[in-house]
Amino acid sequence: MVSETEVTVRGRLGHNPELQQAPGKKAWVRLRVATNRRVRTAEGWADGPTSWYDVKVWDDFATNVAMSLRKGDAVIVQGALQIEEYTHGSGVTLRTPVITAHALGPDLRHVVAHVLRVNRGAPESGNGDGADDAGAGTDPGSGAAPRVRPEVDLSGMQELDDETDPDGGGGPADGSDEGEPVAEEALTGV
């Protein structure tokens, strides 16, 4: 039995996602995500070498990524690691690792996100006048905006204390982040 190698990468986007779609083909986005480790030196903490990962995203997922993320955003990517081969113009065969993303989103350790649910499938039941159905089932390459579902009412939810560690993982509850990945300077070399 053959199995895929699943990986999870935390890093920052190296460029703005650009949605692409050939006529009659699936929509897709190809991203570059930069990561680096923090290393301890005699002077304190410093950025280690930067590693770059190519990430592919397909279909409606690609549309959501293109609408949501921008260069420099802290992200978490989870997906299948594959090696792509291609032949350079000089006849040399090259190999590059690529992550086909199953999940990708903002790293909420570094940003606050506002979530909007989209429905590109069958229209939801509305009041019958068709006004609620605008944009339902739109093709991602058609330029029509996907229909946005109403926001969820969170008024009954309880906020957590700043001192609370919600996952009980023993990490810092004060929000401090020792070991921040990727220096901003690393993103300028894209």
N, C-alpha and C positions, 0 to 999 in steps of 0.2 A: 504494500500500500504506500502510495506517495503522499506526503503531507507538505503543506506550505509552511514556510518559516514566518511566524507572526512576530512583528516588532512593534514597540511603542517608542516614540521619539518626542521629546519636549524641546522646543526651540523657537526661533523667530523666522517669520517669512522674509525671504530675501527680495521679493518683488511683489507688486500688486497682481492678484490672480486675474487672468484674462480668459474669459469664456470663449471657446472656439468650437465651431461646428461646421463640418463639411456638408454640402447638400445631401439629404437623405441619410446622414450618419448621426451617431450619438453625440451629444454635447460633452465636452471634456475640458479639464483644466490641468495644466502641468505646473507644479510649484517647486520652489527650492526652499528647504528649511535648513537653517544654520543652527548648530548646537556647539557648545564647548563646555568643558569641565572646568570647575574652579579648582585650582591647585594651591596648596599651602607652600609658601616660600619663607625664607628667613625674615622678610619684611612684612609678611602677612599673607592675605589671599590675593591671587592673581588669576587672570583668565588663561586657560590652557589653549591648545591649538583648536581651531575651528574645524568642524566636520560639516559637510554639506550633503543633504539627502534630496534626491529627486522624488517627487510625490505625484501620482496620477489620481484624478478624481473624475468619475463619469456621471452622465445623465443629469437628473434633477439635483442630485447631490452636488455636482459641479456648479450648477446654477446657484444653489444656496451658498456655496463657498465664495463664488465670485461676487455675490451680493453682500457678503458679511465681513470678509477679512481684507486687510490691507498690509502693505509692506511694513515690517517691523513689529507686527502683532505677535504676541506670545501665543503659541499654539501647542496642542497635543495631537499627535497623529498616531493612529493605530491601523495596521494593515499587513498585507502579505508582502514579504521581501522577495523580489525576483531579480535575476540578472538578465539585462537586455543586451543583445549583441547587435552590432552594426558594423558595416565595412566603411572605413574612411576612404576618401577620394583617392588616396595613394595606395589602396588595396590592403591596408592593415585592418585586421578585425579587432574591434575594441569592445570592451564589456563595461557596463555601468550598472550599479545597483539602483533599483527603483522600488518604491513602496506604492502598492496599489491600495489606496486608503479605503478602509471599511468605516472608519470614524475619524473625524477631524473637527476641531473646534477651538475656541479661545481657551487659554490656560487661565482659569479663574483665580489663580494665585496672584496674577499680575494685572488683571483687568476686571471690569464689571460688564456683564453682557445683558442685553435686553432681548428676550426671546420672543419671536413672532412665529406662530405655526402657519405653514402654508399648505394649501390643498390644491394639487394639480390634477386630481382625479375627478370622479363624478361630482356633480354639484350637490351641495348640502340642501336640505329642505329649507326654503325661505318662505316669504309671504306670498309667493305665487306670481309676483309681478316681474320676475326675471332679473330685477336689479341686483339681488344678492348673488346671482350666478355669473356676474361679469368676471372674465378671466379664468373661469373654471376650465381645466383641461387644456390650457394653452401650451403650445409647443415652446420649449425653452429658447429656441432660436428665432421665434417669430417676433420678438420684441415686445410682446404683450406681457404685462406684469402678472405674476401669479396672484391668485386670490389669497388674501390674508385672513385667517380666521380671527375672530374676536379674541382679545386678550383674556387670559384667565384671571378670575377674581381671586386675589390673594389676601383679601381683607381678614379672613379667618385664620391666617397663618401666624405663627408666633415667631418673632425675631430672636435670633440667638445672641447671647451676650458676647461682647468682644473678648471676654476672658474664657469663653467656652471652647473646648476642642471638640467639634462636632463628631469627628470620626473616632475619637478615643485612641488615636494612633500614637500618642505620646510625643507628637511633634510640637513645635512651638505654638502656643495658643495665642500669642501676642501678634501673630501675623508676620513676624520677622522672617527673613528669607536668607539664611546663610547658604551660599552656594548658588547665586543667581547665574543662569546660563546666558551665554552670548552677550558680549559687549556690543554696544551700539556701533562702535568703530568697525566691527567685523561686518556689518551690513553694508557698508559703503563700498566694499570690494566686490560687489555682485557683478 
